[in-house]
Amino acid sequence: MRNFIKTFALVFLFAFAQVLFATIALAQTDRATLEGAVTDSTGGTIAGADVRIVEVLTGISQERKTNASGYYRFPGLAVGESTVTVSNTSFKTKVLDHVILLVGEPIPLTYPWRWLG
């Protein structure tokens, strides 16, 4: 009887682990990632630029600053249409409408900026 209980417990734990890991894996597959770098017209990177993404359907927004290499990343975004705005005090604000985010496909957005004036 003890062996039966041990075997049942092991089978139950294995099945539970499978369900748990499958649920976690499925939960991550309905999201998208937006990433890229902000550069000037010569290809130099812009550190500290403000990047904002707004989901068109819900109006939910997120903001990030570019790092020292001008890089930004927005993981875990809802799929669908978004608007991306990039701004900095020394450059013209850039608005990118109709950015379509797809499941599991990182969307690279790297674009040059123009100086103000």
Secondary structure, 3 states (H helix, E strand, C coil): CHHHHHHHHHHHHHHHHHHHHHHHHHHHCCEEEEEEEEEECCCCECCCCEEEEEECCCCCEEEEECCCCCEEEEEEEECEEEEEEEEECCEEEEEEEEEEECCCCEEECCEEECECC
